[in-house]
Amino acid sequence: MYRTTVNGKEIIITLAPKIRKEITDRDPLYEAVLQTVERLLQTKQPTFAVNHAMLGLIIGEVQRGEVTVFAVEHIIPKQNIFGSQNFFSTIEQQANL
């Protein structure tokens, strides 16, 4: 679990049990999610996906309340995403709109 404040709002990033077991260096994962937190706080989106160069596609859920929780549920390694070059280019293009 990672707890911090973004724009004066307290947030928590949690990891599913399987991810906690598999990933020992969690800093890159937390940093990847933190890069999208500010944008996600401005929307009502219940889910999110983050493209990370090393980890792959990070998928999670936003649980809103007094403290917003970003629950990372799955990580899909890049080698398990078919057509990943086209897929990631599309995601990056849409994110920059």
SULKA-V713737 format. One record per residue. N is the residue number from 1. RES is the residue in one small letter. SS is DSSP state (H for helix, E for strand, - for the rest). Layout:
n=N res=RES ss=SS
n=N res=RES ss=SS
This chain:
n=1 res=m ss=-
n=2 res=y ss=E
n=3 res=r ss=E
n=4 res=t ss=E
n=5 res=t ss=E
n=6 res=v ss=E
n=7 res=n ss=-
n=8 res=g ss=-
n=9 res=k ss=E
n=10 res=e ss=E
n=11 res=i ss=E
n=12 res=i ss=E
n=13 res=i ss=E
n=14 res=t ss=E
n=15 res=l ss=E
n=16 res=a ss=-
n=17 res=p ss=H
n=18 res=k ss=H
n=19 res=i ss=H
n=20 res=r ss=H
n=21 res=k ss=H
n=22 res=e ss=H
n=23 res=i ss=-
n=24 res=t ss=-
n=25 res=d ss=-
n=26 res=r ss=-
n=27 res=d ss=H
n=28 res=p ss=H
n=29 res=l ss=H
n=30 res=y ss=H
n=31 res=e ss=H
n=32 res=a ss=H
n=33 res=v ss=H
n=34 res=l ss=H
n=35 res=q ss=H
n=36 res=t ss=H
n=37 res=v ss=H
n=38 res=e ss=H
n=39 res=r ss=H
n=40 res=l ss=H
n=41 res=l ss=H
n=42 res=q ss=-
n=43 res=t ss=-
n=44 res=k ss=-
n=45 res=q ss=-
n=46 res=p ss=-
n=47 res=t ss=E
n=48 res=f ss=E
n=49 res=a ss=E
n=50 res=v ss=E
n=51 res=n ss=E
n=52 res=h ss=E
n=53 res=a ss=-
n=54 res=m ss=-
n=55 res=l ss=-
n=56 res=g ss=E
n=57 res=l ss=E
n=58 res=i ss=E
n=59 res=i ss=E
n=60 res=g ss=E
n=61 res=e ss=E
n=62 res=v ss=E
n=63 res=q ss=E
n=64 res=r ss=-
n=65 res=g ss=-
n=66 res=e ss=-
n=67 res=v ss=-
n=68 res=t ss=E
n=69 res=v ss=E
n=70 res=f ss=E
n=71 res=a ss=E
n=72 res=v ss=E
n=73 res=e ss=E
n=74 res=h ss=E
n=75 res=i ss=E
n=76 res=i ss=E
n=77 res=p ss=-
n=78 res=k ss=H
n=79 res=q ss=H
n=80 res=n ss=H
n=81 res=i ss=-
n=82 res=f ss=-
n=83 res=g ss=-
n=84 res=s ss=H
n=85 res=q ss=H
n=86 res=n ss=H
n=87 res=f ss=H
n=88 res=f ss=H
n=89 res=s ss=H
n=90 res=t ss=H
n=91 res=i ss=H
n=92 res=e ss=H
n=93 res=q ss=H
n=94 res=q ss=H
n=95 res=a ss=H
n=96 res=n ss=-
n=97 res=l ss=-
